[in-house]
């Protein structure tokens, strides 16, 4: 008898793997907000790729049959949720994060990294 997959649990697991690098990036960036904007943005981009690469490399090794497309889609949903919760509970940040440089391009880097790691491992 095949084991029934719990899709909601899988959804939450992906969210946990997305939350860890997201909160680490948020912490590091909160310490470096006084850096020049170009350095801050470069650090933001590098951290996004590096930390999400590490996290989802572990994810795809733990769950080798995970579909990279749907995993990436779930992560994008969680990232939007995390940002909305951050916005609601902590108010408007000092820098406007919902723009191309500080939100859209990093989100693109994250989803590209996660999808590429998943395709490489599958």
N, C-alpha and C positions, 0 to 999 in steps of 0.2 A: 504494500500500500504506500503510495507516494506521500511525502511529507507536504502538508499544505503550507505555503509561504504566507507569512504575515506581512502584507504590504505596508501597513501602517508602521510596524516595527522597523521595517527596512527604511521607510521614509525618515523616521526619527534617528536611525543610525547614521544615515547620510547627513542629517542635520547636525549631529554631534561631531562628525568629522569636519564639517564646514565651520562649526562654531569655534573650535580650538584655534585654527590659524587666524580666523577673523578677530577673535578677542586678543590674541597675541599681537597682531598688527595694530589694533586699536591702542593697546597699551604702549607699544613702542612709539607710535606716532604721537601719542599724548605727551611723551617725554621730549619729543623733537619738534613740537609745533613752532618753537622760536627759531628754528633753522631757516636759512634763506629758502624761499619757496621752491626754487629749482632743486635744491638738495632734498628737501622734504618730499617733493613729488617723485624724484628718482628713487629715494629710499622706499617710498610707498609702493612703487612698481616692482622693485626688486624683492621686497618682502612678500608681496602678493604671489609672485611666481614661485619663489623659493618655498615658502611655508605651505602653500596649497599643493605644490608638487610633492613635498615630503608627506603631507597628510594623506593625499589620495594615492600615493604610491603604496602606503600601508593599507589603505582601504581596498585597493584592487588586488593586493596580495591576500588579504583576508577574505574578500568576496570576489574570487576570480571570474565568476560568471555574471557579474554585474554589467548591465548594459551602459556603455559610456555616455550615450545620448541622454537616456533617462536620468542617469546619475547627475550629469551636468545640469539638466533641467531642474532637478530637485535642489541642487546647490544654489542655482540662481534664485529660485523661489525663497529659499532660506536666507540668502543674502539680503534680498529685499525686505523680508520680515525682520531680520536683525536691524537693518537700517531704520525701518519704520519705528520699531520699539525704541531704539536709541534716540531717535528724533522726538518721540512722544515723551519719554521719561526724563530725558536730559536736555530737552529744549534744543533750540537752534544752536549748532556749534559755532565756534568763532569763525571758522572758514566755511563757506558754502560747499557742502560735499556733494550735492546733487547736480553736478555739472560734468562736463565732458572729461576734464583733466583729473578731477578728484573722485569721480564715481563711475562714469560710463566706461572710460578706457580701462581702469583697473578691473572692473567687472568683466570686460572683454578678455583681459589677460588671465583672469581666474578661470573663466569657462573654457578658454582655449587650452590652458594648462591641464585642467581636469580631463577634458575630452582627449587630449593627446596622450596623457598618461594611461588612460583607459584603453585607447586603441592600441597603444604599444604593448600593453600587458595581455590583451585579448588575442 
